[in-house]
C-alpha cells in the first residue's frame, strides 16, 4: 500500500515533498496500520 502511494506521490510532487512524506511514514508507521 505504501509503495503504490509513494509512486503516485513521486509522479505528482517534488522530491522534497516526497522525502518529507517518506520520513513521516517511517516516523509514524503505527498510525497507518
N, CA, C and O atoms as a MOPAC input file, in Angstrom:
PM7 MOZYME 1SCF
protein

 N      0.83900 1    -1.21100 1     0.00000 1
 C      0.00000 1     0.00000 1     0.00000 1
 C      0.87000 1     1.25500 1     0.00000 1
 O      0.65700 1     2.17300 1    -0.79100 1
 N      1.85000 1     1.27700 1     0.89900 1
 C      2.71500 1     2.45900 1     0.99700 1
 C      3.45300 1     2.68800 1    -0.31600 1
 O      3.60000 1     3.82500 1    -0.76600 1
 N      3.91200 1     1.60900 1    -0.92100 1
 C      4.73900 1     1.74500 1    -2.12400 1
 C      3.94000 1     2.33100 1    -3.27800 1
 O      4.43100 1     3.18900 1    -4.01100 1
 N      2.68000 1     1.85300 1    -3.43900 1
 C      1.84200 1     2.39600 1    -4.50900 1
 C      1.57600 1     3.87200 1    -4.28300 1
 O      1.62600 1     4.67300 1    -5.21600 1
 N      1.29200 1     4.22500 1    -3.03700 1
 C      1.00900 1     5.62100 1    -2.70200 1
 C      2.22300 1     6.49600 1    -2.97000 1
 O      2.09700 1     7.60200 1    -3.49700 1
 N      3.40100 1     5.99800 1    -2.60400 1
 C      4.62800 1     6.77300 1    -2.83200 1
 C      4.90100 1     6.93700 1    -4.32500 1
 O      5.38100 1     7.98600 1    -4.75500 1
 N      4.60000 1     5.91200 1    -5.11300 1
 C      4.81700 1     6.02800 1    -6.55900 1
 C      3.93600 1     7.12000 1    -7.13900 1
 O      4.37900 1     7.90100 1    -7.98100 1
 N      2.67600 1     7.17500 1    -6.68600 1
 C      1.75800 1     8.20800 1    -7.16800 1
 C      2.25900 1     9.58400 1    -6.74500 1
 O      2.24400 1    10.53100 1    -7.53100 1
 N      2.70300 1     9.68100 1    -5.49500 1
 C      3.19400 1    10.96800 1    -4.99900 1
 C      4.42000 1    11.41500 1    -5.77500 1
 O      4.56400 1    12.59800 1    -6.08500 1
 N      5.30000 1    10.48100 1    -6.08900 1
 C      6.53200 1    10.84000 1    -6.79700 1
 C      6.22100 1    11.35100 1    -8.20100 1
 O      6.96800 1    12.16200 1    -8.74900 1
 N      5.12300 1    10.87800 1    -8.78200 1
 C      4.76700 1    11.33800 1   -10.13100 1
 C      4.21200 1    12.75100 1   -10.08700 1
 O      4.34600 1    13.49900 1   -11.05500 1
 N      3.58100 1    13.13100 1    -8.96200 1
 C      2.87200 1    14.39900 1    -8.91600 1
 C      3.51500 1    15.47400 1    -8.05400 1
 O      3.12500 1    16.63800 1    -8.14100 1
 N      4.47600 1    15.12000 1    -7.23600 1
 C      5.03000 1    16.08800 1    -6.30100 1
 C      6.54100 1    16.21000 1    -6.44900 1
 O      7.19800 1    15.33500 1    -7.01300 1
 N      7.07200 1    17.30000 1    -5.93600 1
 C      8.52500 1    17.49300 1    -5.95200 1
 C      9.19400 1    16.50200 1    -5.01300 1
 O      8.56500 1    16.00400 1    -4.07900 1
 N     10.45600 1    16.21600 1    -5.25700 1
 C     11.17800 1    15.23000 1    -4.44900 1
 C     11.23000 1    15.63400 1    -2.98400 1
 O     11.17200 1    14.78000 1    -2.09900 1
 N     11.33900 1    16.92500 1    -2.72400 1
 C     11.41800 1    17.37500 1    -1.33600 1
 C     10.15900 1    16.98500 1    -0.57800 1
 O     10.22800 1    16.53000 1     0.56300 1
 N      9.00600 1    17.16600 1    -1.21800 1
 C      7.73700 1    16.84600 1    -0.55500 1
 C      7.63600 1    15.33900 1    -0.34600 1
 O      7.17600 1    14.87500 1     0.69700 1
 N      8.07200 1    14.58300 1    -1.34900 1
 C      8.03300 1    13.12100 1    -1.23900 1
 C      8.93600 1    12.65100 1    -0.10900 1
 O      8.56500 1    11.77100 1     0.66800 1
 N     10.12000 1    13.24000 1    -0.02100 1
 C     11.05500 1    12.85000 1     1.03200 1
 C     10.46300 1    13.13600 1     2.40000 1
 O     10.60800 1    12.33600 1     3.32500 1
 N      9.79500 1    14.28200 1     2.53100 1
 C      9.15700 1    14.60600 1     3.80900 1
 C      8.08500 1    13.57700 1     4.13600 1
 O      7.96700 1    13.13500 1     5.27900 1
 N      7.29900 1    13.19400 1     3.12300 1
 C      6.22400 1    12.22300 1     3.34200 1
 C      6.80400 1    10.86300 1     3.72900 1
 O      6.28200 1    10.19200 1     4.62000 1
 N      7.87400 1    10.46400 1     3.06400 1
 C      8.50600 1     9.18200 1     3.39000 1
 C      9.00000 1     9.18700 1     4.83100 1
 O      8.84100 1     8.20100 1     5.55000 1
 N      9.60000 1    10.30400 1     5.25400 1
 C     10.06700 1    10.40900 1     6.63600 1
 C      8.89400 1    10.32700 1     7.59500 1
 O      8.99000 1     9.71200 1     8.65700 1
 N      7.77300 1    10.95900 1     7.21100 1
 C      6.57400 1    10.90300 1     8.04300 1
 C      6.11000 1     9.45700 1     8.21600 1
 O      5.75400 1     9.03800 1     9.31700 1
 N      6.11800 1     8.70000 1     7.11600 1
 C      5.69700 1     7.30200 1     7.19400 1
 C      6.63100 1     6.50400 1     8.10300 1
 O      6.17800 1     5.68700 1     8.90500 1
 N      7.90900 1     6.73900 1     7.97700 1
 C      8.87700 1     5.99400 1     8.78800 1
 C      8.69300 1     6.31700 1    10.26600 1
 O      8.82500 1     5.44200 1    11.12100 1
 N      8.38800 1     7.58000 1    10.55900 1
 C      8.27200 1     8.00800 1    11.94900 1
 C      6.90900 1     7.69000 1    12.55100 1
 O      6.75600 1     7.70700 1    13.77200 1
 N      5.90900 1     7.39600 1    11.70600 1
 C      4.54400 1     7.22700 1    12.20700 1
 C      3.87900 1     5.97600 1    11.64200 1
 O      2.68700 1     5.98700 1    11.33400 1
 N      4.65100 1     4.90000 1    11.50700 1
 C      4.10900 1     3.67600 1    10.92000 1
 C      2.87300 1     3.18900 1    11.68500 1
 O      1.94700 1     2.65200 1    11.07800 1
 N      2.85100 1     3.37000 1    13.00500 1
 C      1.73100 1     2.86500 1    13.80100 1
 C      0.41800 1     3.51100 1    13.37400 1
 O     -0.63200 1     2.87100 1    13.42400 1
 N      0.46700 1     4.75900 1    12.95800 1
 C     -0.75200 1     5.48000 1    12.58400 1
 C     -1.37600 1     4.85200 1    11.34100 1
 O     -2.59800 1     4.85600 1    11.19600 1
 N     -0.55200 1     4.31300 1    10.44500 1
 C     -1.04900 1     3.85800 1     9.15200 1
 C     -1.37600 1     2.36400 1     9.13300 1
 O     -1.69600 1     1.81500 1     8.07900 1
 N     -1.30000 1     1.71300 1    10.27300 1
 C     -1.58600 1     0.27400 1    10.30100 1
 C     -3.09000 1     0.02600 1    10.17000 1
 O     -3.52900 1    -1.12500 1    10.17200 1

